[in-house]
Amino acid sequence: MGMTVTEKIIAAHAGRERVLPGELVEVTVDVMLANDITAPLAIKEIEKRGIATVHDPQKIVLVADHNTPARDIPSAENVKLMREFAKKHGIPHFFEGGQVGIEHVLLPELGLVVPGDLVIGADSHTCTYGALGAFATGMGSTDIAAAWVLGKTWLRVPESLKFVFSGKRRPFVTGKDLILFVIGEIGVDGARYCAMEFEGPVISELSMDERFTMTNMAIEAGAKNGIIAPDEKTLKYVRETGTPRQPRIFTSDPDAEWQKVFTVDVSQIEPQVAFPHLPSNTRSVYGIPRIEIDQVVIGSCTNGRIEDLRMAAAVLRGRKVHPRVRLLVFPGSPKVLRQAEEEGLIRVFLEAGGVIAPPSCGPCLGGHLGVLASFERCASTTNRNFVGRMGHETSEVYLVNPYIAASSAVAGYITAPDKL
């Protein structure tokens, strides 16, 4: 019996010929990530125990992206703690200020993750790096602290679900819509502690940006990780980062064992809207009632990459944001911001009446830079729409792709570009 790509990566990092779903294994780790919310907890655990050294400073990545520029004194103290910890242990990959981007946009761009890696992060959307053919999953801060010291962690080998996408995509249907559709079909616990592997001709056609969007939201179905086997498109992306690290290519065997195989005909999928308060509460944008909105957010680790901004700008060019609506645009990284400026996208957003914010996770979790007031509604390209996710507990978040977000900003209610 063969193995899946996820099982092969775990086996390679466990020093084993093979692993089986359900086994508990100890694995070496290539990248260990934390941000300005989760890193301070890990740092305090290490310092409380008087541990003087970390296993390998090169493998630790610290990104101050959630509450920065510091929104208050506690936020500033958290980043100060990260800064001093990085200096003390000689950690080169510490990002703040003008170097910081949203962690799950920044790390791939910088070539810090490559195919075949085993990555853990104190952030649930660490699964994003599965788009590169890496095994990547989120953990708690204390687990991350232990891994920083030991260079290892433990895992239960997940069972694997395969999703095969075929057919021809309709207009304005993006990777965001494919993953929202799947979550709508299987539910927010439909892939609980499983690996979600995406394949098929439609996945091969997707850009890397859309692949990142799909694996990013695997956690919204309860998955341990999402993954796409690397192809030439993946390797080209990695080469262009200039990383000195060498990819390791793992793919699933033809006789690998799957817990379940799903086939998805994308020809039947229309642009999706996830209604409050679950990412699985999805329906077609063409079949929803008129839902007036107060705010639109375009950005996040899900849809803050350059292609996402291009989609939004294509709709907003020559149009104005509805006077009742606030449009907030958050480029995912300094590179995305610079590229958007060079391509004239930033000017499009500003002329439409939008607000450009620095790369940040702030609005996605109601941290800062776009918190919703009571009973306000937001169409957002982010990944979660839980109660109170972006602000007041009576506010509502509707998850959409960048085309729908932009057209909704113009109309003042949730709609598609071809309905403007």
C-alpha positions as CSV (number, residue, x, y, z in Angstrom):
1,M,0.0,0.0,0.0
2,G,1.3,3.4,-1.0
3,M,1.3,6.6,1.0
4,T,-0.2,10.1,0.6
5,V,2.0,13.2,0.2
6,T,1.2,14.1,3.8
7,E,2.2,10.7,5.1
8,K,5.4,10.8,3.1
9,I,6.5,14.2,4.5
10,I,5.8,13.1,8.0
11,A,7.6,9.8,7.5
12,A,10.7,11.6,6.1
13,H,10.7,13.9,9.2
14,A,10.2,11.0,11.6
15,G,13.2,9.1,10.1
16,R,10.8,6.3,9.0
17,E,10.2,4.4,5.8
18,R,6.5,4.8,6.3
19,V,3.9,5.9,8.7
20,L,0.2,5.0,9.1
21,P,-2.8,7.2,9.9
22,G,-3.4,7.3,13.7
23,E,0.2,6.7,14.7
24,L,1.9,9.1,17.1
25,V,5.3,10.1,15.8
26,E,8.1,12.4,16.8
27,V,9.3,14.6,13.9
28,T,12.0,17.1,13.2
29,V,10.7,20.6,12.2
30,D,12.0,22.9,9.4
31,V,10.1,26.1,10.3
32,M,8.6,27.2,13.6
33,L,6.4,30.3,13.4
34,A,4.7,32.6,15.9
35,N,3.2,36.1,15.8
36,D,2.8,39.0,18.2
37,I,-0.2,37.4,19.9
38,T,1.2,33.9,20.2
39,A,5.0,34.4,20.4
40,P,4.9,36.2,23.8
41,L,3.2,33.2,25.4
42,A,5.9,30.9,24.1
43,I,8.7,33.2,25.1
44,K,7.4,33.6,28.6
45,E,7.3,29.8,29.0
46,I,10.9,29.4,27.9
47,E,12.1,32.2,30.2
48,K,10.0,31.0,33.1
49,R,11.9,27.7,33.0
50,G,15.3,29.4,32.7
51,I,16.1,27.8,29.3
52,A,19.1,29.7,27.9
53,T,19.3,28.4,24.3
54,V,17.0,27.5,21.4
55,H,17.6,24.5,19.1
56,D,18.2,26.4,15.8
57,P,17.6,30.2,15.5
58,Q,17.5,29.9,11.7
59,K,14.3,27.8,11.9
60,I,12.4,30.2,14.1
61,V,10.3,32.9,12.4
62,L,8.7,35.8,14.4
63,V,6.2,38.1,12.6
64,A,4.6,41.1,14.4
65,D,1.6,41.3,12.1
66,H,-1.6,41.2,14.3
67,N,-1.7,44.3,16.4
68,T,1.0,46.4,14.7
69,P,1.7,49.2,14.3
70,A,1.1,48.8,18.0
71,R,-2.5,49.6,18.8
72,D,-2.0,50.0,22.6
73,I,0.6,49.6,25.3
74,P,0.2,45.8,25.8
75,S,0.7,45.4,22.0
76,A,3.8,47.4,22.1
77,E,5.1,45.4,25.0
78,N,4.5,42.1,23.2
79,V,6.5,43.2,20.2
80,K,9.2,44.5,22.5
81,L,9.4,41.0,24.1
82,M,9.7,39.4,20.6
83,R,12.4,41.9,19.5
84,E,14.5,41.3,22.6
85,F,14.0,37.5,22.4
86,A,15.2,37.6,18.7
87,K,18.2,39.6,19.7
88,K,19.1,37.4,22.6
89,H,19.0,34.2,20.6
90,G,20.3,35.5,17.3
91,I,17.0,34.8,15.4
92,P,17.4,36.4,12.0
93,H,13.8,36.0,10.8
94,F,12.1,38.7,13.0
95,F,9.8,41.0,11.1
96,E,8.3,44.3,12.2
97,G,7.8,47.8,10.9
98,G,8.3,48.2,7.2
99,Q,9.5,44.6,6.9
100,V,6.4,43.0,8.2
101,G,3.6,41.4,6.2
102,I,0.8,39.1,7.0
103,E,2.8,36.0,8.1
104,H,1.2,33.5,5.7
105,V,1.8,35.9,2.8
106,L,5.3,36.9,3.9
107,L,6.9,33.5,4.5
108,P,6.3,32.0,1.0
109,E,7.3,35.2,-0.6
110,L,10.6,35.2,1.2
111,G,11.3,31.6,0.4
112,L,11.3,30.6,4.1
113,V,9.1,27.6,3.3
114,V,9.8,25.2,0.4
115,P,8.1,22.0,-0.9
116,G,8.7,19.0,1.4
117,D,9.0,21.1,4.6
118,L,7.4,20.3,7.9
119,V,6.1,23.6,9.3
120,I,4.4,24.3,12.6
121,G,3.1,27.7,13.6
122,A,1.3,29.2,16.5
123,D,-1.5,30.3,14.2
124,S,-4.3,28.2,12.9
125,H,-3.8,29.3,9.3
126,T,-0.3,27.9,9.1
127,C,-1.9,25.3,6.9
128,T,-1.6,27.9,4.1
129,Y,1.9,26.6,3.2
130,G,0.4,23.3,2.0
131,A,0.0,25.1,-1.3
132,L,3.8,24.7,-1.7
133,G,3.6,20.9,-1.1
134,A,4.7,21.3,2.5
135,F,3.1,19.8,5.6
136,A,2.0,22.7,7.7
137,T,-0.2,22.9,10.7
138,G,-1.1,25.2,13.6
139,M,-0.3,24.5,17.3
140,G,-0.5,26.1,20.6
141,S,2.1,28.5,22.0
142,T,3.5,26.0,24.5
143,D,4.0,23.3,21.8
144,I,5.8,25.9,19.8
145,A,8.0,26.8,22.8
146,A,8.9,23.2,23.2
147,A,9.8,22.8,19.5
148,W,11.9,26.0,19.6
149,V,14.0,24.3,22.3
150,L,14.0,20.7,21.0
151,G,13.8,21.2,17.3
152,K,11.1,18.5,17.3
153,T,7.5,18.0,18.0
154,W,4.9,15.2,18.0
155,L,2.0,14.5,15.6
156,R,-0.7,12.0,15.2
157,V,-0.6,11.1,11.5
158,P,-3.8,12.3,10.0
159,E,-6.0,10.3,7.7
160,S,-6.3,11.8,4.2
161,L,-9.2,13.1,2.2
162,K,-8.8,13.7,-1.6
163,F,-10.7,16.4,-3.4
164,V,-10.6,16.1,-7.2
165,F,-11.7,19.2,-9.1
166,S,-12.6,19.1,-12.8
167,G,-14.8,21.1,-15.3
168,K,-14.7,24.7,-16.5
169,R,-14.9,27.5,-14.1
170,R,-17.6,30.1,-14.5
171,P,-16.9,33.9,-14.6
172,F,-15.8,35.4,-11.2
173,V,-15.3,31.9,-9.7
174,T,-12.0,31.8,-7.9
175,G,-10.0,29.5,-5.6
176,K,-11.9,31.2,-2.7
177,D,-15.2,30.0,-4.2
178,L,-13.9,26.4,-4.6
179,I,-12.9,26.1,-1.0
180,L,-16.0,27.8,0.3
181,F,-18.1,25.4,-1.8
182,V,-16.3,22.4,-0.4
183,I,-16.7,23.7,3.2
184,G,-20.3,24.3,2.5
185,E,-20.7,20.7,1.4
186,I,-18.8,18.9,4.2
187,G,-19.2,21.4,7.1
188,V,-16.8,23.0,9.5
189,D,-15.9,19.6,11.0
190,G,-16.1,17.6,7.8
191,A,-12.3,17.2,7.6
192,R,-11.6,17.1,11.4
193,Y,-8.0,16.2,12.0
194,C,-7.6,15.0,8.4
195,A,-5.3,16.1,5.6
196,M,-7.2,17.7,2.7
197,E,-5.4,17.1,-0.5
198,F,-6.5,19.0,-3.6
199,E,-5.9,17.8,-7.1
200,G,-7.3,17.5,-10.6
201,P,-7.1,19.6,-13.8
202,V,-8.7,22.7,-12.2
203,I,-6.1,22.7,-9.4
204,S,-3.3,22.5,-11.9
205,E,-4.7,25.5,-13.7
206,L,-4.9,27.6,-10.5
207,S,-2.3,30.2,-9.8
208,M,-0.2,29.9,-6.7
209,D,-2.1,32.8,-5.2
210,E,-5.4,30.9,-5.6
211,R,-3.8,27.7,-4.2
212,F,-2.7,29.6,-1.1
213,T,-6.3,30.7,-0.6
214,M,-7.5,27.1,-0.8
215,T,-5.1,25.6,1.6
216,N,-5.4,28.6,3.9
217,M,-9.1,27.7,4.6
218,A,-8.6,23.9,5.1
219,I,-8.7,24.7,8.9
220,E,-12.2,26.1,8.4
221,A,-13.3,22.5,7.6
222,G,-11.4,21.3,10.7
223,A,-8.5,19.8,8.8
224,K,-5.0,19.2,10.2
225,N,-3.5,20.5,7.0
226,G,-4.4,21.3,3.4
227,I,-2.0,20.3,0.7
228,I,-1.4,20.4,-3.1
229,A,1.4,18.3,-4.5
230,P,4.1,20.5,-6.0
231,D,4.3,20.9,-9.8
232,E,6.4,23.0,-12.2
233,K,4.3,26.0,-11.3
234,T,5.2,25.5,-7.6
235,L,8.9,25.1,-8.4
236,K,8.9,28.2,-10.6
237,Y,7.4,30.2,-7.7
238,V,10.0,28.9,-5.3
239,R,12.9,29.6,-7.6
240,E,11.7,33.2,-8.1
241,T,11.9,33.8,-4.3
242,G,15.7,33.3,-4.6
243,T,15.7,30.9,-1.6
244,P,18.9,28.9,-1.1
245,R,16.9,26.0,0.3
246,Q,16.3,22.9,-1.8
247,P,12.7,21.7,-2.3
248,R,11.9,18.1,-1.6
249,I,9.2,16.7,-3.9
250,F,6.7,14.3,-2.4
251,T,3.5,13.2,-4.2
252,S,0.8,10.7,-3.3
253,D,1.2,7.1,-4.6
254,P,-1.5,5.8,-7.0
255,D,-2.4,3.1,-4.5
256,A,-2.4,5.5,-1.4
257,E,-5.2,4.9,1.0
258,W,-7.8,7.6,1.4
259,Q,-10.5,7.9,4.0
260,K,-12.7,9.3,1.3
261,V,-12.5,10.7,-2.2
262,F,-14.6,13.7,-3.3
263,T,-15.2,14.7,-6.9
264,V,-16.1,18.3,-7.6
265,D,-17.5,19.6,-10.9
266,V,-16.6,23.3,-10.8
267,S,-18.9,23.9,-13.8
268,Q,-21.8,23.9,-11.3
269,I,-20.2,26.3,-8.9
270,E,-21.2,30.0,-8.8
271,P,-19.4,32.7,-6.8
272,Q,-20.0,31.9,-3.1
273,V,-21.1,33.9,-0.1
274,A,-20.6,32.5,3.4
275,F,-23.4,33.9,5.6
276,P,-22.9,34.5,9.3
277,H,-21.8,32.9,11.4
278,L,-19.9,29.9,9.9
279,P,-17.8,29.5,6.8
280,S,-19.9,26.5,5.8
281,N,-23.1,28.6,5.6
282,T,-22.6,29.1,1.9
283,R,-24.8,29.9,-1.1
284,S,-24.5,31.4,-4.5
285,V,-24.2,35.2,-4.8
286,Y,-26.9,35.0,-7.5
287,G,-29.5,33.5,-5.1
288,I,-29.3,35.7,-2.1
289,P,-31.6,38.5,-0.9
290,R,-30.5,42.1,-0.9
291,I,-28.1,42.5,2.0
292,E,-27.0,46.0,2.6
293,I,-23.5,46.4,4.0
294,D,-21.5,49.1,6.0
295,Q,-17.9,47.9,5.3
296,V,-15.9,45.9,2.8
297,V,-12.5,44.4,3.7
298,I,-10.1,43.3,0.9
299,G,-7.0,41.6,2.3
300,S,-5.9,39.0,4.9
301,C,-3.8,35.8,4.6
302,T,-6.6,34.4,2.5
303,N,-7.0,37.1,-0.2
304,G,-4.4,39.8,0.3
305,R,-2.1,38.8,-2.5
306,I,-1.4,40.7,-5.7
307,E,-3.9,38.7,-7.8
308,D,-6.6,39.4,-5.3
309,L,-6.0,43.1,-5.5
310,R,-6.0,42.9,-9.3
311,M,-9.4,41.2,-9.2
312,A,-10.8,44.0,-7.0
313,A,-9.2,46.8,-9.0
314,A,-10.7,45.4,-12.2
315,V,-14.1,45.9,-10.8
316,L,-13.4,49.3,-9.0
317,R,-11.6,51.0,-11.9
318,G,-13.6,54.0,-13.0
319,R,-16.2,53.4,-10.2
320,K,-16.9,54.9,-6.8
321,V,-17.5,53.2,-3.5
322,H,-21.1,53.6,-2.3
323,P,-21.3,56.6,0.0
324,R,-22.6,54.5,2.9
325,V,-19.8,51.9,2.6
326,R,-16.2,52.0,4.0
327,L,-13.8,50.1,1.7
328,L,-10.6,49.0,3.5
329,V,-7.8,47.5,1.4
330,F,-5.0,45.6,3.2
331,P,-2.1,44.5,0.9
332,G,-0.7,41.2,2.3
333,S,3.0,42.2,2.4
334,P,5.4,45.1,1.6
335,K,6.1,43.3,-1.7
336,V,2.3,43.2,-2.6
337,L,2.0,46.8,-1.6
338,R,4.9,47.9,-3.8
339,Q,3.6,45.8,-6.7
340,A,0.1,47.2,-6.4
341,E,1.6,50.7,-6.4
342,E,3.6,50.0,-9.5
343,E,0.7,48.5,-11.4
344,G,-1.6,51.5,-10.5
345,L,-3.9,49.5,-8.3
346,I,-3.5,51.7,-5.3
347,R,-4.5,54.7,-7.3
348,V,-7.7,52.8,-8.4
349,F,-8.6,52.0,-4.8
350,L,-8.0,55.6,-3.7
351,E,-9.9,57.2,-6.6
352,A,-12.8,54.8,-5.8
353,G,-12.9,56.1,-2.3
354,G,-11.1,53.3,-0.5
355,V,-8.7,53.4,2.4
356,I,-5.3,51.8,2.1
357,A,-4.0,50.2,5.3
358,P,-0.6,48.7,6.1
359,P,-0.1,44.9,5.8
360,S,-1.8,43.6,8.9
361,C,-4.1,40.9,10.3
362,G,-5.8,43.6,12.3
363,P,-9.3,43.8,10.8
364,C,-9.7,40.0,10.2
365,L,-9.9,39.3,14.0
366,G,-11.4,42.6,15.0
367,G,-8.0,43.7,16.4
368,H,-7.8,47.2,15.0
369,L,-7.9,49.2,11.7
370,G,-11.5,48.3,10.9
371,V,-13.5,47.0,13.9
372,L,-17.2,46.7,13.3
373,A,-19.8,48.5,15.5
374,S,-23.1,47.0,16.7
375,F,-25.3,45.6,13.9
376,E,-22.9,46.6,11.2
377,R,-22.4,44.2,8.2
378,C,-19.2,43.6,6.4
379,A,-18.4,41.8,3.1
380,S,-14.9,40.5,3.6
381,T,-12.3,38.4,1.8
382,T,-11.1,37.0,5.1
383,N,-11.6,33.5,6.3
384,R,-13.8,33.5,9.3
385,N,-17.3,34.9,10.1
386,F,-17.8,33.7,13.6
387,V,-19.9,35.8,16.1
388,G,-18.0,38.9,17.0
389,R,-15.0,38.0,14.7
390,M,-14.5,41.5,13.4
391,G,-16.0,43.5,16.2
392,H,-19.3,43.8,18.0
393,E,-21.1,40.6,18.8
394,T,-24.2,41.8,16.8
395,S,-22.2,42.6,13.7
396,E,-22.2,40.3,10.7
397,V,-19.4,39.1,8.4
398,Y,-20.1,37.7,4.9
399,L,-17.1,35.9,3.3
400,V,-16.6,36.5,-0.4
401,N,-14.0,36.6,-3.1
402,P,-12.3,39.9,-4.2
403,Y,-14.6,40.3,-7.2
404,I,-17.7,40.1,-5.0
405,A,-16.2,42.3,-2.3
406,A,-15.4,45.1,-4.8
407,S,-18.7,45.0,-6.6
408,S,-20.5,45.0,-3.2
409,A,-18.5,48.1,-2.2
410,V,-19.8,49.9,-5.3
411,A,-23.4,48.7,-5.0
412,G,-23.8,49.1,-1.2
413,Y,-25.1,45.5,-1.0
414,I,-23.7,42.1,-1.7
415,T,-23.7,41.5,-5.5
416,A,-21.5,40.3,-8.4
417,P,-19.7,42.4,-10.9
418,D,-22.1,41.4,-13.7
419,K,-25.0,42.8,-11.7
420,L,-23.7,46.3,-11.3
